[in-house]
């Protein structure tokens, strides 16, 4: 039996209703066949037995033939009763018959190698499995469904068309090809650059959806920041006391706000202090507040925020239970105004999350930025007297940058585009 | 019993691949035989009377840089030289010349007849002697046999050639010549993957019956760009071509008679080139166009025959006459020879190694149209590659392969061997990923040293090359020592910031809009630099930034090329390759990782798997 038929438990380890063991490789069916009388076509119920004839379990067996499987090679799934002992004995039997336990991610890797998934889809899949919030799930699914691949394919098509137009003026002089290709090339390149620009802007939002937004609660000491945090978190995450300067370190609480992952930060109250430890806490508070996506400034009635708010930041009167009937105040103690505050934070973050497209990683952004830079250079050069061969070279570079997101370019594509559109040949 | 002669290399066919192969092998000092049906047909231009063009001109320069024959012949026979793409970048400029057919053929025949170690044998090669799967000899139709371990087959369109004019078809390798059926059947015995292609020619016109006074005329360049690095100027009298156009009436005639065309009437199965469509194709595929350009190219100084470029056809004779006469200037034209389509067998070039030797039959080399290419230039370049490797094999030397990063020849051979052909293969500049580096002007800098090592570059060329290289080096040194302020450079009209830093003259030449004329304008005291040398320096400078950017890619390709994949590799044994890729790799048997990379359907992940396997293999062999 060839060593390249792999198997692994595909569901979480431990007791469960069902445990699924997946077998993938050219000889998947033969390997599975060692455990049962016959491997079903499609699906079927089978008794699994060890080589000495002992019954291991009664399992639902699914058979995926040819490349119609997740990995793009023959796959057999054994749906076992979810007992660790059964799983252990089945895995042991499979190894005994010459199968190899899969390495981490090996099924997905095979899907990539066999062209079932592109690189972006693999990234989307990883995110999908890790998704905890609704927004993460939707985003991962968008990428896994091939959203970025489809977009890159479209950019690639447009860039190849632009390159083909220029190549046609190079390789087919004296022939019946369009003489001035500048307007179409310019329109194509501009469209791609604009599309990329939207996606580049969205990467930051996408990263926030995946990794969580940071919201910092900032204000003077003893204004009720920690009490607010505890109220929002629904538990006593931070120590609260009447003593100003109780919070020294930054306290983080993970939450799900309207489907978005949010890390709430409670920070030290900002004031001049001679206490060395408190001073470190204050500078840490300022630093984290500056890097957070959103700041909620708690202020005393009529007081200015501790730092200058930027667009989207919220300024709220703290200890509103004591402050009287304020326009917008909160009290962590009584819960007054909490729903309104959560509503405002959620609305603001959802607006930002809405910018996210299908490009979700720094890798995507840097490839798009590189392509975009080349395209800008070509657009500028189009109207100068730059020779066509240099324009073509820059477009080729842009195409390769786009390909870094998912695939790769081929000169045959250029020629196909040329031949399908023009009358070549005198 | 016939006396059996022995040769190091035997070339079959005297077309452009065969002539170039015979020339190259003889330059290397091997004993060579050229077997051809008719001695007087050697070097005939059987299609259009022109050499060069875009991509093709690059090939001719490379052949010449390697000491080949085609550039010299084309210069001697050139009656109109034009440098195509003159207004575009120098990397994509292609020299082209119209040739006098007679002068061209005579030049080739004379050059070959002067070679003492070349024997020209008239006869039809019908069979190969093969022992233990290796070539040991060639058998002719008269039963005679030539002993050799290396045969270069350059049979062009002759393998089971069929000529079509309308619904009339007959076997033939070219009008006036018989097809080679025996050799085609012999090749079939080797179990080679054969395919069928077609190509076409236009009717030939009698120039005396053309009303030239009505036509727009296109002259050649006043300052001709020649093919050979050894030529100084045009040798033959220079002429102009006429230009006419098809019109609505022409298209109507063609449309009405489409069913009578061999191609549209269903008589032809072969695939034709998309870039050289017949006039029927143009009318059907580009129905919205009501006119196509037609170049009227005289076939020589001593003949009246004119080649109307752009209207190749397989329509019946009476239709050809009608549509040709519908064009202005051709109202009373007489057709000397009808246009025809020709279908022929080709061998899927994926059956070849990069040396153009058949994988399944060591000692048998194929070059030219038999490999699915079209064009004299493509054929000649392959003839050179095959002959060089045939001679090296005769001497038990390793084969020489041409790389995509060094030459168009390398691009072509790699394309053919790696990807095969779906239509007759023609060179384009866009096929070369390192186009900016592979210029027509620097073909000698890229290849002449290699040619000298191989033995195809003679003493005279080698001396001229060294003189030129020395001059370029000196010129670069001088220019690197001249400082120019940005203001001085901008003063000549170049676009740059006048407050920018000063540059050396060499650096200033990297600017698109700053050349030697501008340089001498601000530094008239600089020593004179020869025009050709100056042009080379300017071109190198112009692309310097781009080429630097490509250096990483070039190095990566060199590394991939150096990663050899053993011929005997069992791809099924390498884990992690899909069944489909294993099958493709088994069929292609790539010689290096560079070749594997270009296999259709190859994924980056699979390449990782493959290179990992080769690395493990390598370390095992070392230890």
Interface residues (C-beta under 8 A of the other chain):
Chain A: X2 X3 X4 X26 X67 X72 X73 X109 X110 X112 X113 X114 X115 X167 X169 X170 X171 X172 X173 X174 X175 X176 X384 X385 X386 X387 X388 X389 X390 X392 X393 X396 X397 X408 X411 X412 X414 X415 X419 X423 X424 X425 X426
Chain B: X54 X55 X84 X85 X88 X89 X90 X91 X92 X273 X274 X275 X276 X277 X282 X285 X286 X289 X292 X293 X294 X295 X309 X310 X419 X428 X429 X430 X431 X433 X435 X436 X495 X512 X513 X546 X549 X575 X576 X577 X578 X579 X580 X601 X603 X604 X605 X606 X609
